[in-house]
Amino acid sequence: MNLTYGYCRISTAKQNIDRQERNILRAYPNAKIIREVYTGTTTDRPEFDKLLKRIRPGDTIIFDSVSRMSRNAEEGYELYEKLYNEDVNLIFLKEPTINTDTYRQALRTAVPMTGTAVDKILSGVNEFLKELEKNQIRVAFDQAQKEIDDLHQRTREGIETARRNGKQIGRPIGATVTVKKAAKIKDQIRKYSKDFDGTLKDTEVMKLIGNVSRVTYYKYKKELRNYIETTKAS
């Protein structure tokens, strides 16, 4: 039985992993969702690596966009080719023109041979068309990497501009968390932590929430657990 996976990944707390999941499940309700939370300081993707080890020919991996598959254009293209050759189906909701089914169909749509000397020319035409399809995939990964690089550059420039203008970057030392903010953090812990309703480890949840210290995180987690246990007991 072939399986369908939906892979969702975010690298900063400002990104929304729920949006990716909604987009995938809207198009493929039976997809098994794999969530990945990590920062731009590392390229480790343990959940994706596990998925690649258990994927089988005929299985499908769905991505919200090509940038979720790889941050590096060359590595992304090489992985695409590897999975394609292993008969794994790849679907990109925002770039359907490079779905493996589309790619496979394009490679099959070759100009038919005639059995004459013209076939030498037609063979060259077919090889040219194959290269065009491959190039289209390369361009998609190149564009994804460029968008990420541009975003990082704009972020760095924005931070530098803010500093030059004397604006505070990040939370001021000693700033307290408001009651509303604390409640929101607890809601996120309950939603994402595998100790409650989620599937993520504490380190992953902290990355997802962002701007919360380790001490504060575990304090809220303890308060949340006590609240749940008290509610059940009553």
Secondary structure, 3 states (H helix, E strand, C coil): CCCEEEEEEECCCCCCHHHHHHHHHHHCCCCEEEEEECCCCCCCCHHHHHHHHHCCCCCEEEECCHHHCCCCHHHHHHHHHHHHHCCCEEEECCCHHHCHHHHHHHHHCCCCCCCCCCHHHHHHHHHHHHHHHHHHHHHHHHHHHHHHHHHHHHHHHHHHHHHHCCCCCCCCCCCCCCHHHHHHHHHHHHHHECCCCCCECHHHHHHHHCCCCHHHHHHHHHHHHHHHHHHHHC
